[in-house]
Amino acid sequence: MVDNSHLFSVLCYNGTITFSVENISILLGMVRDYTMKFAEANSFEIQEEDIKEYDEIDGLQHYLKIQKQIFEKCA
């Protein structure tokens, strides 16, 4: 029997993507870093409380929400 307890599954528009715990942490770091650079490039101030630590899924949702705010403000 295979132990899949260390995997996360994310539903997408065309199916499901499965990430290991290590990969989702890497993805969160990449999304966080991109969000910070994207905000800086667009002179968008991110509040101090928006930079706190998040678990993987909440963090991804949070940083994508910030990116959406940047697009709406700067579009």
C-alpha positions as CSV (number, residue, x, y, z in Angstrom):
1,M,0.0,0.0,0.0
2,V,1.3,3.5,-0.9
3,D,1.2,6.3,1.7
4,N,-0.1,9.4,0.0
5,S,-0.6,11.4,3.2
6,H,2.2,13.7,2.3
7,L,0.5,14.8,-1.0
8,F,-1.8,17.8,-1.6
9,S,-4.3,17.7,-4.5
10,V,-5.5,20.9,-6.1
11,L,-8.5,21.0,-8.4
12,C,-7.9,22.8,-11.7
13,Y,-10.2,23.7,-14.5
14,N,-8.9,20.7,-16.5
15,G,-8.3,18.1,-13.7
16,T,-6.4,17.7,-10.5
17,I,-2.7,18.5,-9.8
18,T,-1.0,16.6,-7.0
19,F,1.9,18.2,-5.1
20,S,4.2,16.8,-2.5
21,V,4.6,18.8,0.7
22,E,8.1,19.8,-0.4
23,N,6.9,21.0,-3.8
24,I,4.0,23.0,-2.5
25,S,6.3,24.8,-0.1
26,I,8.6,25.6,-3.0
27,L,5.6,26.8,-5.0
28,L,4.4,29.0,-2.1
29,G,7.9,30.6,-1.9
30,M,7.9,31.3,-5.6
31,V,4.4,32.8,-5.6
32,R,5.3,34.9,-2.5
33,D,8.5,36.2,-4.1
34,Y,6.8,37.0,-7.4
35,T,4.0,38.8,-5.6
36,M,6.5,41.0,-3.7
37,K,8.4,41.8,-6.9
38,F,5.1,42.4,-8.8
39,A,4.0,44.8,-6.1
40,E,7.3,46.7,-6.1
41,A,7.3,47.0,-9.9
42,N,3.8,48.5,-9.7
43,S,4.4,50.8,-6.7
44,F,1.8,48.8,-4.8
45,E,2.3,48.9,-1.0
46,I,1.7,45.6,0.7
47,Q,0.6,46.0,4.4
48,E,2.8,44.5,7.1
49,E,0.1,42.1,8.2
50,D,-0.1,40.7,4.6
51,I,3.5,39.4,4.8
52,K,3.0,37.1,7.8
53,E,3.5,33.3,7.5
54,Y,0.7,31.2,6.1
55,D,0.2,27.5,5.7
56,E,0.6,26.3,2.1
57,I,-3.0,26.5,0.8
58,D,-4.0,29.7,2.7
59,G,-0.7,31.3,1.6
60,L,-1.3,30.5,-2.1
61,Q,-4.8,31.9,-1.9
62,H,-3.6,35.0,0.0
63,Y,-0.8,35.9,-2.4
64,L,-3.0,35.3,-5.5
65,K,-5.6,37.7,-3.9
66,I,-2.9,40.4,-3.5
67,Q,-1.9,39.9,-7.2
68,K,-5.5,40.4,-8.2
69,Q,-5.6,43.6,-6.2
70,I,-2.5,44.8,-8.0
71,F,-4.0,44.0,-11.4
72,E,-7.2,45.9,-10.4
73,K,-5.3,49.0,-9.2
74,C,-2.8,49.2,-12.0
75,A,-4.9,48.1,-14.9
